[in-house]
């Protein structure tokens, strides 16, 4: 079995002291590739260093996270743009809208999201979307770009079936992570109706740790727990979950 962690922040300092054993444990459980969503310029250096250390296993994205859209967002976007002109990345991400923590920069979040979607179209790259308390707004914003051929992942999907189908109809994928192991989220019922062909696996490590490790640091080895849960919900084998979700991620990221 071969798994892909399509969304993981193992370059953060939470993993600095034991990254080697974190990767070894994931390898033992079949995780072969790791995709790093960017956050902002304060983390680029560590992200790119880890990508370099584990070439052909780790792949970096570039983008400005909506929670990092602050007073200096224009400078941050310029840094993203510079990186995109300097080398190739597998995707633009994570980008999107987050109205949960702070709505001071709502207008700027919309602007940054649209600009980065345009860059993705120009460079023929997929996008990885973060939304919180803003999924309908995000879908509305993505729709015209999807009609021009933009595709990607709605990371950490946790909404209802109608919303999931809107995303699938735009040719986008749902990133499913540890939340699928939490009780009473409604996600299990949604997943029963969603084809595996629209799902990719992710940990979002170090966040959103699956049960039974909830509350502790998340890590890519737990992809297997997420896959087991999806297999149970959809009444298919874990081998099938691995095969289809890995093929989906390879298709999206083209590697
Ligand atoms: Zn993330």
Boltz pocket constraint, residues with backbone or C-beta under 6 A from the ligand:
constraints:
  - pocket:
      binder: B
      contacts: [[A, 7], [A, 9], [A, 37], [A, 94], [A, 204]]
      max_distance: 6.0
